[in-house]
Amino acid sequence: MSPEYFQTKQVKTYIDNYGRNCPVALSEAMGMPMHPLQRDIADLFTYDNRQDWFYISVIWSRRIGKSALAEFIALSEVLTPCAHVAIITHSSDLADEYYAHINKYLSQVPNLSFYPEKKRGKFVLNKDTDIESTLIVASENTWEQRFVGKNLTLLVLDETFLWDDTKLTRALDKVTPAGLNYGSNESGIPVMKTISFSTPRKQKLATKAGRNHYKGERGEKGHKSFFADIYQSPFLSERDIETYKASSSESTWNQEYLCLFDSSNSTVLRNFNQDKHVKDFSIEEIEQYLGGESMLIASFDPGAADGGGFLLIGHNTRNGKFIVLDEWWRKYELSRIHLEESFEKVDSWQSRLNIPDDNVIYFSDPAGLDFRLTAQRDFDRILNKAKKSKDNHYDTANDLLAGRGTENPEPDLVVLEPCQEAIRQFQYAEFKLVGDIPTKNYAQDREFGSHWELVDCLVYALYSNQVMENNTIILS
């Protein structure tokens, strides 16, 4: 926690009292008990449960109770002495709705002194006392006038994916520092909390809200993510759900009720599915997968500011299957370090799988002449220029991911679970859109400001190997 001599009396009061009001108990006291999905999230706002997170992203379908949960979380917080809460919505109408509900609930709290200021979207509790707390409701267009610069202990974002992405980024960049006065716990987790509620829009990594949700999915420190589609709603029967489905367009059903991100044809590896293609194999299972006739394909995409990448892929030459064994990805690294650390991975796997030198082949981006010369001069390894095709460059990878056969085909390309950066890039790499039409160029990886280098490593390896094998068949 921040040193005491930096804290005001109000900050100390809040820190001594936060987390003692339970949203679950508050909703029950007002005759609106929460269902299990709501309770799971509301319980995270008690003192003991709020020590390991600072940002929660909730992607729920319609008819599960996002708004009601948001209201009771905000209410339990503002009833804490010296708390300061902000609810930001994507529209003025929704902000007015929140304001009316909060006003109604506060009126039901016995012996509570509070002052509504509707023009400012504000409630003040215990005004002009040492325990004064506030709650402000605003839209994405009015938040700056209402509370920028004020201390915040909780920020609630509603329908976050409907926000203009530039405005959301600006809001988080400006509002979050307002909670810094409350410091952090011993683990470095800020005392101020943010929770986002929404249904999804666009591709997952295309928006600030989506990237924050992804951080919770992959377990980044301080982030949590929750998901529920219409079939998990406690309010609807199967018949109700079928009625919603019948009256909705396909895009509305997928987006608002199934909570699916857009996976349009702008997705590069459109057939990649984490559940299907990521494997937690032992070394014995890897050996069995590759069989007795196997080779290693080492593929490089050099780069510094954009990032440089490397993949090592095992190939069963008898049945045509591939497995991504290892990876290397980094920004602002020297080419020599890139090569040295990647070659160490090649040598390690070559030894573990007992693969001879003649069964190891190297490919690299054809534009990286200096990179290939460094590999030859400093490491005595020849990097072949990777083959490219404007038409079926990516089709080779997608065909292998799809597998062969018509009913539940087994994929011919899988990825080992430790290759987390490769898995991330395979899942989210997209082509740049021009007027909603995909081009042949990558969209930027907004998470790291790079250009999906490990996807390039994959398609270089697979397409180049295909060309090489076809040429060998023709020659023979």
N, C-alpha and C positions, 0 to 999 in steps of 0.2 A: 504494500500500500504506500501511497505517497507520504513523505515525512509530515508529521503533524503540524509543524510550523508553517507549512504551505497551505493548510486547510482553514477555510472560514468556519465559523460556528455552524452555519447551515449545512456545509459539506459534511462535517463531523456528525451532525444529527442524522443526516440521511444514511451515512455509512453504518451508524449504530442501529438503524432500524430497517434497512431494506431487506426484502425477501421474507418478511414476517407475515404479510398479507397473502393469502393463497387464493388465486383466481377460482379454483374449484369450489372452495368453501363459500366464496362470495356469490357465485352463480347459484349455488344451492340455497343460500339464504334468501335470494330473490326469486326463488321458485323456478329457476331455469337450470336444472342440473345438466352437467356436460356428459356427452357420450365418450366412450373410451379413447377415440382418436383425439378429441379435444383435450381430455385429461392428460394424455401422454405429453402434450406440448405445454399445457398450463402448469403442470408439475415442475417444469424446468425453471419456473420463476420463483420457487421457494429458495431460501438462502443457500442450502447445501447443494442444490442442483444447478445453481447459476454460476458456479465457480469455474467451469471448464469451457464456457462458450461466451461469445459476444455478438454473434450474428446467426439468426435462424432464418432459413428460407422454407416456406410452406407452399407447395404446389398441390392444391386440392381442386377437385371438380366442383361444379355448381352443386348446390343442395347437400353440402356436408356441414356447413356452419362456420365458414371462415370469418365473416364479419362479427358474428356473436362472440366467437373466441377472441378476436382482436379487441372488442369492446371490454370484455371482462379482464383481459390482461392489462389494458390501459387503466381501467378503474382500480384494480388492486394496487397498481403502482402509484397512482395519484393520491390514494389514501395513505400512503407512506409519508411521514413528516419530511418536508423539504424536498419532495420529489418534483421533477419537472418532466412532463410527458408531451410528446408531439405525435399526432396522427396526421399523416399526409396521404391524400388520395389522388387519383388521377383526374378527378373532375370536381367541379364546385357542387353539383347536385349530390354526389356521394358524400362530400364533406358536410353538407347540410344535414344529410340523413344521420351521419355519425353524431353530429352535434345534438340533434333531437334525442337520439337514444341515450347519449351520455347524460344529458340534462334530466331525462326521465329516471335513470338509474340513481343518480346522485340524490334526487328528491326522495328516494326510498331509504336512504341511509339515515338511521335515527341520530338525532342531535348533531347533525353535520352542518357547519356553517360554510356556505359556498356562495359565490357571486358569479353569475353568468354574464358574459359580455359578448353578445351575439355578433355584433359588428366586427369584432376582432377574433371571433371563433374561439373564445377563451373562457375557461373556468378557473376561478381562484378559490382555493380552500383555505380556511383559517387565515383570512386576509389580515395583513399588518401585524402578524404575530411571528414568534420565532420559529414556528413550524409551518409557515405558509408553503403551499404547494400549488402547482399550476398544471393545467392540461389545455393544449391548444390544438384545434382542428383546422387543417388548411388543405388546399388543393395544390397540384404541382405549379399552378400559376400564382398562388398567393402566399406560399410559405416564406418567401424571402422577406416580405413586409411584416410578417407576423412574429417570427422568432429567431432570426439569424442573430448570432452573438449571445443568445441567452444560454444558460447552462441547461443541459439535458441529461436525464437519467435513463430515459427510454424513448426510442423512436419506433413508431409503428408505421409501416408502409403497406398500403392496400392497393390491390390490382397493379402491382409493381411493373408487370410486363406490358401494361398499357401505357406506361409513361413514355414520353419522348426520351430516348436513351441519353441524349446530351444533358437534358434537365435532371435526370436521375443521377448521373455521374456528378453533376455540379452540386446537387443537393447533398449527396453523401460526402463529398469533399468538403463542403462548407459546414454541414450540421454535425458530423462526427467529432470534429475538434471541440465542439461545445460541451462534450462529455469528458474532456481530458482533466478537468478540475477534480473529478472524482477518483482519479488514479486507477491503479490496477492491483490485482491480487498478487500473491507470491509467485504465481505461475506466469505472470505477465498478461493475464486476461483482463481487459478493461472492465471497470464496474458498470459503465454505461452499456446498455444493450440495444440491439436493433432486431426487429422481427419483420419479415416480409411475407405477405399473403398474395397469392395470385393464381390464375391459370396461365399456361405457357403461351409464348408467341415466338415465331421465327425459329432459327436453329439455336441450339442451347448456348453456344459460345458467341453468338452474334450480339448479345446484349449484356449490359452490366448485371442485370438481375439473373440472367442465365449463368453467367460466370460465377456469381456468388453461390448459386444453387449447386453448381458443379463442385465448388470447393468443399461444401458439406458432404456431397456424395463420396468424394475421395478421401474424406477424413482429415482435411487440413485443420491445423490447430485453431480452435476458437469458432469453428463453423459447424453447423448442424443443418441437415436437410430432411424434409418430410414430404411424402408423396401419397396421394390417395385418389383413385378414380371413382367414377359414379357407382361402380359395383360395390364399393366399400361404404356407401352412404347408409346410415342407420335409419333414415327417414323414408326410404323408397322400397317398394316391392319390386319383384322382377317385372311385373306387369307395368308398373310406373316407368321403369327404366326403358322398356320396349316402346312405350308411348313417346318418351323423350327422343329415342333413337329414330322412330318413324317420322317425327315432325322436324328433325334437324337435317341440315345438309351434311354431307360427308365431312367437310372441313370443320364445321361447327361441332359435330359429334366428336371428331378426333381431338380437337383443341379444347373445347369447353368441358367435355364429359370424360374423355379418356386421358386428357392432359398429356397429349403427345406433342413433342416439339416437331417442327417442320423437318421432314427428311426428304426434301424434294430432290429432283435430279441434279441439283447443284452439289450434292454430296459426292465426294471423289470415290471413296470405297463404299459404294451404296449397299453392298452385300455383307459388310462387316457387322457382326452381332457379338457383343461381349460375352453373352451367356453361351453362345455356340462355339466361338472361336478361341477363347482364352482357356488354356489348360494348365493345371498344376501337376505336371508330370515329374516323377522321380527320374534319376539318371537311367534306371533300368527301363522305364517306360519310354524314354526318349530313344534309347537304343533299339527297342522293339519297334517303335514307330518308323525309324529310319531304315531298319532291316540291315541286311549284310552288304548291300550295294548302295553306299551313300557318299555324298560329297558335301562340302561346305562352300557356300557362296558368301563372300564378304563384299558389302556394297557401301560406297562412300558418297556423301554429298558435302563437299567442302564449303566453308563459309565462316565468317567472323561475326559481323554485326547482326546478320540475319540468323545466324546459328549454323553449326556444322553437325552432320549426323553420320551414323554408321549403324548398319544392321548386319548380324551374322545369321545366315539362314541355312538350316540343314535340309538336304534334298535326298529323298529316297528315289534313286534313278530307276528302280524296278517298277514301282507303282505310281510314280509321278507326284508324290505328296511332298509338301514343304512344311517346315516348322521354324518360326523365328525364335532363335536361341538366346540372342544377346543384343544389347543396344549400347550406343554412346550418343549423347546429345548435349551440346553446350554452346553458349554464345561467348563471343570475344575470347576465343582460345587460339593459341598458336597452332599452325598446321602440323608442326612436328609433334606436339603433345597429342593432338587428335589422332595422328597416325600411330604413335607409340602405344598409347593406351588401347587403341582398337586392335592393333596387332597382338598385344598381350592377351586379349580376349580370344582371338583366333587360335593362338598357340595353346591356350588353356583348354579350349573345347576340342581342339585337334587331338590333344593328349588324352583327354577323358574319353573320347569316342573312338580313339585308335584309328584315326583317318590319315592316310599317307599324304605327303606334300602334293603329289600329282592329282589328288582329288580335292584340292582347294583352289578356287578361282576367285579373282578380285575384279570388281567393276567400280568405276567412278564416273562422276559427271563429266561428259566429254569436254565441257568448257574449262575444266580445272587443270590446265596443262602444268602450271607450277606445282600444284599439289601432287600430281602423278610423278613429276620429276623428283620431288623431295622423297617420295616413297622409294623410288628406284635408287637414288643416290645414297640416302641415309639408312635405308632398311633392306636394300637389295630385294625389293618385291615389285613385281610388275602389276600395275593397275590398268586393266583394259578399259578402253573407252566404252561407256555404257551405250546401248542402242536405244533410240527413241523412235516413236511413231506418232504422228499427229492423230491418227484414227484409233488404233487399238492399243496404244501405250498402256492405258489403265484397264482395258478389258481383260487382259491376262490375269491381273490380280483379282478382279471381280469374278471371273469365271472360276478361279481356284477357290475363292471364298464360297461360292455357290455350291461347288461340288458337282459330281456326276450322278445321273439317275433322275427319275421323275418324282418318286415318293420319298420324302425325308432323306435327301442325299447327304452323305457324310462330306464335310468340307475337305478339300485337298490342300488347304492352307490353314494352319493354326499358329497361335502365339503363346509362348510361355508366360505365365502370370507375372513373374518379376519384371517383365519389360513394360513397365507402367507408362513411360513416356510414349513408347510406340503405340500402346493401346489407346492412349488419349488422342494421339494424332490420327490414328486409323479411324476412330469413331467420329471425329469432328471436322476433319479436313473438308473444305468446300471449295468449289470453283467460284471465281468472281462473277457476279451477275451484272449484266448491262441491260437495263430495262426488263428485268425479270428473266432474261435469257442467259443461261450459263455460258461462260467463255471457256477457253482451254487453259486459262491462267488461274492460279490459286488466289483465293481471297486471303487476306492476312490472318494469321493466327493471333487473335486479339488478346489471348491470355498472355503471350510472351512476345508479341510483336515480330514474330518470325514467319516462315513460309512453309511449314509442314515438311521439314527436311527428311524425316524418317519415312514419310509416304514416298518421297522421291527415291530414297534408298530401296524401298520395297519394289517399286515398279521398275527401277533400273535393273535390279537383280533378276526379277521374274521374267521380264520381257527379253532382256539380254540373254538369259539362259535359254529361253524358248527359241530365239533366233539361232543361237549356237547349236542347239540340239537339232533343229531343222536342217541346218547347213551340213551337220555331220551325217544325217540320214541321206541327204542328197548326194554327198561325196561318196558315201559307201555304196 
